[in-house]
Amino acid sequence: MEDKRGAIVAGAILIGLGIALGVMQFVDVNAGGLVLVGLGAAFLVAWALTRIYGFLVPGSILSGLGAGLILESFGVLTGAAVVVGLGAGFIAIWALDSIWSRTLPAHARWWPLIPGGILVLVGLGTGFPAFLQAMQFVWPAILIVVGAWIIWRGLRGSRRTGSPRT
């Protein structure tokens, strides 16, 4: 099976690059972004065929970063599209894994939401100054709610077992 995985990845990468280079002949778009999307798509195809989590991570990140570069070349979220795209790529790792594979333990599956959420919020703050101003008031409320939820879960767990979680 190991030989088949290598062939799948190599073939998918070549197909992704070929599609990206072909599209560049007909569409005036950021070439680097298109190559990144092509490579990301190749890794995502390899992940879809093998369900190996190690293909999902670079596939989502490269696709998100490439999409951000392409959007920025069209003038969408100028100065922020790349950051938002990269953040969306991290969030896509969590979303795709949660929907289809469930390969990791439940407590480890949410890690991409941290860098993804930070990058998306920073990008939106850069692209929309009004968003940044609104977040000044929303952040404290988010932190309070998340903190209360963590305490509630911790207390609820300690009542079930009779001792605090370690």
Secondary structure, DSSP 4 states (H G I P E B T S, - for coil): -HHHHHHHHHHHHHHHHHHHHHHHTTS---HHHHHHHHHHHHHHHHHHHH--HHHHHHHHHHHHHHHHHHHHHTTTTTTTHHHHHHHHHHHHHHHHIIIII--S-TTTTTTTHHHHHHHHHHHHHHH-HHHHHHHHHHHHHHHHHHHHHHHHHHHHHHHHHSS---
